[in-house]
Amino acid sequence: MSLASLLLGEGYSSLVYTGENLVNDKILINKAYAELSDYEIWVTNQGLDKIQILKIKDGETLESVAEIEFEEGSKPHMIFFDSGTKYAYVANVGAGTVTIIDVSQREIVTTIPTGNGAHAAVPSPDDKRVYVVNMRDATITEILTDIEKGTFTVGRTIKVSEMMPLCAVFTNDSKKAYISAMGNLTASDPMSTGMMSVIDVESGMEVKTIGPLGKNGCGLFLSEDGSKLFANAGTPINKYYIIDTATDEIISSANLRGNDAHGVYVVNDEVWMINRQSNSIDIIDADNYSILSTLSEVPDKPDLLYLSPDEKLLFMTLRGQAVTGDPHALSGIEPGVAVIDVAQKKVITKMNLGGDVHGIAVTPEFPLALLPFAAGFVGLMLVLRLRRHPYANYKN
């Protein structure tokens, strides 16, 4: 099988290319790159109990292309793809379940009961398991996954020590996971709660807590090299944190300019953090941790972010009428998706979808980078598939 056949086929794999079928491969590889612009934006709408699938036309116009209906009352909240974008995992906060979807077929494979207030279902980078954060039970349900066989089996239930766990992110080697938490929302001192849990994946045990980060701990996102974890806490804390993933210690923290810190996304050397109540985004230097700028002209009640494969656009969900009944949920007046031009740092368009939009993911997850080992040498080519998980795109 040629390299380009793999590129354009069922999945994208990492491999060393030996140079066969070179001319044809060059043509087809160019086609593969062109087709990256034909990616899909998957959005969970917990108000309408469906996934809405969008595409971007002419680099700036959104159009709706398909929908996947869920059972009434499911309230699909968060969505993540596995590393090959074969399956999507959707946490249904209303039903306490996780729905697994065949991405290419746009069909539901199965729905698995997990726990009360299933908030996020996050696959590990090695695709061996999914951690489902059950907010009201203060537990993590482990789902063991075999992507090739298409089997999904409930594994261990992991208890965390903090109240109202919210989101999860695995380290790049899949050996640890971090769990943010809203904490005790009735605590008189808002900084006395919101401990982050560190889970040892092999033992399935909480081995450490970090913090407290404060009430309404929320967004999580790893740096590209995995050495740092960017986190935040919403109202009334409104702070961001940088955690060393080698020591699991906070190495820096500071106040955000906006109110109600929420979704997070790392774009190159910048960390974008949404402030829901103030309708703004703070952009932070990923190296020195200072705030570089603030986007203040943002539509009502922004929530989560996801980067386009070409890194030119950020897609941002906008909340509608809150339906989950969760603490710290909020309502917006224009539910849908907005598009941000990353270079210009401004919103260029938006689309109203109705209901209450929340989770978002883009397929393919990240572009392919084809790098020759040496200029002018036509022989070996390495295909690298660079992948990011939008672990920071979490909360109510």
Phi, psi and omega per residue, in radians:
M1 nan 2.371 -3.124
S2 -1.342 2.842 3.095
L3 -1.021 -0.818 -3.087
A4 -1.142 -0.584 3.087
S5 -1.060 -0.691 3.089
L6 -1.148 -0.730 -3.127
L7 -1.072 -0.679 -3.041
L8 -1.693 0.007 -3.066
G9 -1.589 -2.555 -2.963
E10 -1.175 -0.657 -3.102
G11 -2.514 2.974 3.122
Y12 -1.914 2.195 -3.048
S13 -2.171 2.790 3.038
S14 -1.614 2.275 -3.113
L15 -2.774 2.878 3.038
V16 -1.770 2.245 -3.075
Y17 -1.701 2.352 -3.023
T18 -1.691 -0.087 3.039
G19 1.839 -0.013 -3.138
E20 -1.258 2.637 3.112
N21 0.947 0.708 -2.960
L22 -1.095 -0.804 -3.078
V23 -1.110 -0.851 3.123
N24 -1.087 -0.673 -3.135
D25 -1.124 -0.673 3.121
K26 -1.041 -0.754 -3.141
I27 -1.118 -0.829 -3.077
L28 -1.251 -0.560 3.085
I29 -1.125 -0.718 3.070
N30 -1.042 -0.683 3.103
K31 -1.123 -0.696 3.128
A32 -1.064 -0.738 3.105
Y33 -1.101 -0.750 -3.138
A34 -1.073 -0.645 -3.088
E35 -1.275 -0.225 3.063
L36 -1.078 -0.430 3.124
S37 -1.296 -0.148 -3.102
D38 -1.697 0.472 -3.118
Y39 -1.185 2.872 -3.139
E40 -2.007 2.572 3.084
I41 -1.918 2.000 -3.127
W42 -1.742 2.218 -3.046
V43 -2.202 2.302 3.050
T44 -1.568 2.320 3.109
N45 -2.092 1.737 -3.061
Q46 -1.337 -0.258 3.071
G47 -1.392 -0.496 -3.107
L48 -1.911 -0.001 -3.136
D49 0.949 0.992 3.124
K50 -2.784 2.855 2.898
I51 -1.788 2.307 3.090
Q52 -1.914 2.227 -3.073
I53 -1.866 2.189 -3.068
L54 -2.091 2.814 2.957
K55 -2.314 2.771 3.112
I56 -1.843 2.255 -3.139
K57 -1.911 2.405 3.067
D58 0.986 0.454 3.074
G59 1.282 0.065 -3.065
E60 -2.696 -0.134 -3.086
T61 -1.993 2.230 3.116
L62 -1.546 2.486 3.014
E63 -2.417 2.552 3.102
S64 -1.520 2.300 -3.080
V65 -2.083 -0.358 -3.117
A66 -2.924 2.875 3.059
E67 -2.445 2.602 3.029
I68 -2.131 2.049 -3.061
E69 -1.457 2.450 3.053
F70 -1.950 2.885 3.071
E71 -1.111 2.535 -3.131
E72 -1.027 2.337 3.135
G73 1.538 -0.018 3.131
S74 -1.138 -0.737 -3.082
K75 0.967 1.134 3.105
P76 -1.022 2.188 -2.914
H77 -1.908 -1.004 -3.109
M78 -2.136 2.649 3.122
I79 -2.383 2.393 3.062
F80 -2.442 2.590 3.028
F81 -1.762 2.696 2.966
D82 -1.286 3.126 -2.991
S83 -1.163 -0.446 3.125
G84 -1.758 0.114 -3.118
T85 0.973 0.642 3.093
K86 -1.539 -0.689 3.137
Y87 -2.198 2.592 3.005
A88 -1.937 2.459 3.121
Y89 -2.008 2.122 -3.058
V90 -2.099 2.107 3.069
A91 -1.503 2.210 -3.131
N92 -1.803 1.746 -3.018
V93 -1.196 -0.454 3.130
G94 -1.349 -0.698 -3.061
A95 -1.632 -0.269 -3.067
G96 1.207 0.713 -3.095
T97 -2.373 2.974 3.004
V98 -2.185 2.242 3.095
T99 -1.804 2.287 -3.137
I100 -1.904 2.255 -3.012
I101 -2.117 2.355 2.967
D102 -1.316 1.993 -2.996
V103 -1.159 -0.816 -3.070
S104 -1.148 -0.586 -3.138
Q105 -1.575 -0.245 -3.065
R106 0.971 0.724 -3.093
E107 -2.209 2.480 3.085
I108 -1.260 2.226 3.118
V109 -1.544 -0.833 -3.131
T110 -2.850 2.794 3.009
T111 -2.224 2.235 -3.002
I112 -2.032 2.198 3.012
P113 -1.134 2.378 -3.130
T114 -2.213 -1.156 -3.103
G115 -3.001 3.004 -3.054
N116 -1.204 2.098 3.126
G117 1.321 0.741 3.107
A118 -0.992 2.004 -2.961
H119 -1.792 -0.738 -3.113
A120 -2.566 2.405 3.078
A121 -2.084 1.806 -2.928
V122 -1.956 2.074 3.105
P123 -1.355 2.556 3.063
S124 -1.324 2.692 -3.134
P125 -1.024 -0.503 3.128
D126 -1.501 0.038 3.073
D127 1.082 0.448 3.135
K128 -1.630 -0.306 -3.079
R129 -2.768 2.840 3.015
V130 -2.187 2.333 3.022
Y131 -1.745 2.132 3.108
V132 -1.832 2.076 -3.118
V133 -1.547 1.981 3.131
N134 -1.703 1.763 -2.952
M135 -1.029 -0.909 -3.022
R136 -1.353 -0.386 3.118
D137 -1.537 -0.237 -3.050
A138 0.989 0.788 3.128
T139 -2.361 2.857 2.998
I140 -2.069 2.148 3.030
T141 -1.639 2.193 3.108
E142 -1.614 2.206 3.012
I143 -1.948 2.072 3.124
L144 -1.443 2.275 -3.006
T145 -2.105 2.424 2.970
D146 -2.141 1.735 -3.023
I147 -1.124 -0.699 -3.097
E148 -1.149 -0.730 -3.131
K149 -1.482 -0.319 -3.108
G150 1.243 0.678 3.135
T151 -1.985 2.542 -3.060
F152 -2.438 2.007 -3.005
T153 -2.174 2.281 3.100
V154 -1.173 2.251 3.122
G155 -1.841 -2.177 -3.038
R156 -1.432 2.749 2.949
T157 -1.869 2.133 -3.059
I158 -1.874 2.171 3.121
K159 -1.572 2.334 3.050
V160 -1.905 2.700 -2.995
S161 -1.476 -0.370 -3.114
E162 -1.586 2.636 3.094
M163 -1.313 2.593 3.015
M164 0.966 1.004 3.033
P165 -1.096 2.626 -2.936
L166 -2.190 -0.940 -2.968
C167 -2.368 2.820 -3.130
A168 -2.376 2.609 2.980
V169 -2.556 2.354 3.069
F170 -1.600 2.648 2.942
T171 -1.219 2.851 -3.064
N172 -1.068 -0.494 3.135
D173 -1.557 0.045 3.094
S174 1.137 0.298 -3.108
K175 -1.581 -0.404 3.130
K176 -2.295 2.763 3.013
A177 -2.404 2.537 3.088
Y178 -1.943 2.407 -3.105
I179 -2.158 2.038 3.060
S180 -1.446 2.857 -3.086
A181 -2.615 2.522 3.041
M182 -1.245 -0.547 3.114
G183 1.435 -2.834 -3.137
N184 -1.422 1.824 -3.042
L185 -1.299 -0.169 3.092
T186 -1.745 0.061 -3.129
A187 -1.079 2.353 -3.133
S188 -1.197 -0.560 3.071
D189 -1.804 1.899 -3.068
P190 -1.127 -0.303 3.116
M191 -1.603 0.061 -3.108
S192 -1.575 0.005 -3.025
T193 -2.382 -3.081 3.141
G194 1.457 0.743 3.079
M195 -1.251 2.430 3.042
M196 -1.604 2.335 3.135
S197 -1.629 2.488 3.006
V198 -1.949 2.118 -3.089
I199 -1.874 2.226 2.976
D200 -1.427 2.019 -2.993
V201 -1.174 -0.660 -3.108
E202 -1.102 -0.815 -3.118
S203 -1.481 -0.349 -3.086
G204 1.198 0.600 -3.084
M205 -2.178 2.576 2.961
E206 -1.294 2.088 -3.050
V207 -1.891 -0.218 -3.121
K208 -2.867 2.727 2.949
T209 -2.144 2.587 -3.130
I210 -2.071 2.355 3.079
G211 2.100 -2.638 0.234
P212 -1.299 2.621 3.073
L213 -1.614 -0.239 -3.135
G214 1.881 2.897 -3.119
K215 -1.033 2.487 3.116
N216 1.165 0.754 2.960
G217 -1.000 2.467 -2.965
C218 -2.506 -1.675 -2.899
G219 -1.192 2.563 3.088
L220 -2.420 2.427 3.040
F221 -2.774 2.284 3.104
L222 -1.412 2.590 2.953
S223 -1.176 2.845 -3.076
E224 -1.004 -0.691 -3.126
D225 -1.492 -0.049 3.091
G226 1.368 0.086 -3.066
S227 -1.435 -0.326 -3.107
K228 -2.292 2.552 3.052
L229 -2.032 2.197 3.094
F230 -1.710 2.259 -3.077
A231 -2.417 2.916 3.075
N232 -2.619 2.983 3.043
A233 -2.346 2.372 -3.070
G234 -1.467 -2.707 -3.109
T235 -1.042 2.373 0.063
P236 -1.662 0.191 -3.056
I237 -1.361 -0.978 3.104
N238 0.945 0.963 3.121
K239 -2.237 2.765 2.991
Y240 -2.098 2.667 -3.035
Y241 -2.301 2.583 3.006
I242 -2.108 2.200 -3.062
I243 -2.059 2.325 3.065
D244 -1.386 2.065 -3.062
T245 -1.348 -0.194 3.064
A246 -1.381 -0.677 -3.094
T247 -1.834 -0.233 -3.061
D248 0.997 0.748 3.109
E249 -2.125 2.578 3.035
I250 -1.289 2.166 -3.131
I251 -1.844 -0.247 3.094
S252 -2.852 2.663 3.042
S253 -2.747 2.704 3.140
A254 -2.833 2.881 3.112
N255 -1.401 2.473 2.995
L256 -1.432 2.833 3.127
R257 -1.440 -0.430 -3.077
G258 -1.760 -3.022 -3.069
N259 -2.073 2.275 3.061
D260 1.389 1.143 3.105
A261 -1.001 2.458 -3.020
H262 -2.577 -1.896 -3.076
G263 -1.141 2.605 -3.110
V264 -2.376 2.509 3.019
Y265 -2.621 2.356 3.091
V266 -1.636 2.151 3.126
V267 -2.100 1.818 -3.069
N268 0.976 -2.004 -3.095
D269 -1.813 0.387 3.140
E270 -2.168 2.541 3.072
V271 -1.956 2.029 -3.136
W272 -1.681 2.153 3.135
M273 -2.149 2.172 -3.130
I274 -1.434 2.401 2.985
N275 -1.951 1.820 -2.943
R276 -1.167 -0.812 -3.028
Q277 -1.272 -0.492 -3.131
S278 -1.696 0.055 3.104
N279 0.897 1.001 -3.104
S280 -2.616 2.915 3.076
I281 -2.306 2.160 3.020
D282 -1.593 2.322 3.126
I283 -1.910 2.123 -2.981
I284 -1.983 2.465 3.060
D285 -1.227 2.137 -3.071
A286 -1.266 -0.218 -3.110
D287 -1.751 -0.762 -3.127
N288 -1.885 -0.043 2.966
Y289 1.224 0.272 3.091
S290 -1.600 2.690 3.096
I291 -1.350 2.164 -3.110
L292 -1.507 -0.749 -3.101
S293 -2.855 2.979 3.118
T294 -2.337 2.249 3.029
L295 -1.549 1.998 -3.088
S296 -1.781 -0.321 3.138
E297 -1.631 1.280 -3.081
V298 -2.108 2.448 3.133
P299 -1.039 2.960 -3.020
D300 -1.125 2.321 3.044
K301 0.904 1.102 3.037
P302 -1.176 2.686 -3.010
D303 -2.298 -1.188 -3.046
L304 -2.250 2.822 -3.093
L305 -2.228 2.654 2.983
Y306 -2.647 2.401 -3.044
L307 -1.556 2.482 3.065
S308 -1.253 2.734 -3.127
P309 -1.006 -0.562 3.132
D310 -1.521 0.038 3.091
E311 1.133 0.267 -3.133
K312 -1.575 -0.427 -3.048
L313 -2.228 2.552 2.947
L314 -1.983 2.282 3.082
F315 -1.745 2.332 -3.007
M316 -2.245 2.212 3.088
T317 -1.407 2.593 -3.138
L318 -2.167 2.288 -3.032
R319 -1.350 2.684 3.041
G320 -2.017 -2.591 3.133
Q321 -1.197 2.093 -3.089
A322 -1.084 2.335 -3.083
V323 -2.221 -0.172 -3.003
T324 -1.410 -0.405 -3.083
G325 1.300 0.161 -3.136
D326 -1.347 2.655 3.038
P327 -1.032 2.458 3.068
H328 1.245 0.186 2.988
A329 -1.182 2.727 3.141
L330 -2.502 2.814 -3.116
S331 -2.005 2.479 3.062
G332 -2.077 3.028 -3.034
I333 -1.880 -0.103 -3.114
E334 -2.451 1.182 -3.076
P335 -1.076 2.285 -3.134
G336 2.898 -2.607 -3.122
V337 -2.284 2.335 3.028
A338 -1.911 2.679 3.141
V339 -2.033 2.229 -3.139
I340 -1.938 2.258 2.989
D341 -1.365 2.014 -3.031
V342 -1.116 -0.773 -3.103
A343 -1.149 -0.749 -3.119
Q344 -1.434 -0.313 -3.110
K345 0.961 0.934 3.088
K346 -2.668 2.677 3.098
V347 -1.305 2.234 -3.095
I348 -1.879 -0.361 3.079
T349 -2.898 2.935 3.049
K350 -2.688 2.815 -3.121
M351 -2.376 2.225 3.116
N352 -1.418 2.274 -3.120
L353 -2.043 -0.106 -3.109
G354 1.289 3.108 3.085
G355 1.166 -2.404 3.117
D356 -2.435 1.656 -3.068
V357 -1.368 2.465 -3.141
H358 -2.466 -1.368 -3.031
G359 -1.288 2.732 -3.131
I360 -2.682 2.478 3.024
A361 -2.656 2.668 -3.088
V362 -2.118 2.394 3.096
T363 -2.106 2.357 -0.063
P364 -1.161 2.747 -3.023
E365 -1.195 -0.566 -3.107
F366 -2.738 2.635 -3.085
P367 -1.215 2.756 3.009
L368 -1.461 2.438 3.066
A369 -2.014 2.050 -3.140
L370 -1.757 1.988 -3.028
L371 -2.086 2.079 3.050
P372 -1.254 2.548 3.126
F373 -1.185 -0.555 3.115
A374 -2.641 2.499 -3.128
A375 -1.120 2.389 3.109
G376 1.369 -0.133 3.133
F377 -1.698 1.996 -3.135
V378 -1.791 1.758 -3.139
G379 -2.849 -1.397 -3.113
L380 -1.681 2.339 3.020
M381 -2.316 2.404 -3.138
L382 -1.844 2.246 3.084
V383 -1.753 2.064 3.122
L384 -1.891 2.209 3.042
R385 -1.831 1.865 -3.111
L386 -1.556 2.307 -2.998
R387 -2.336 2.460 3.045
R388 -2.202 2.580 3.027
H389 -1.890 2.225 3.140
P390 -1.386 0.981 -2.998
Y391 -1.116 -0.293 -3.099
A392 -1.439 -0.073 -3.046
N393 -1.485 0.975 -3.004
Y394 -2.136 2.680 2.779
K395 2.500 -2.860 -3.024
N396 -1.243 nan nan
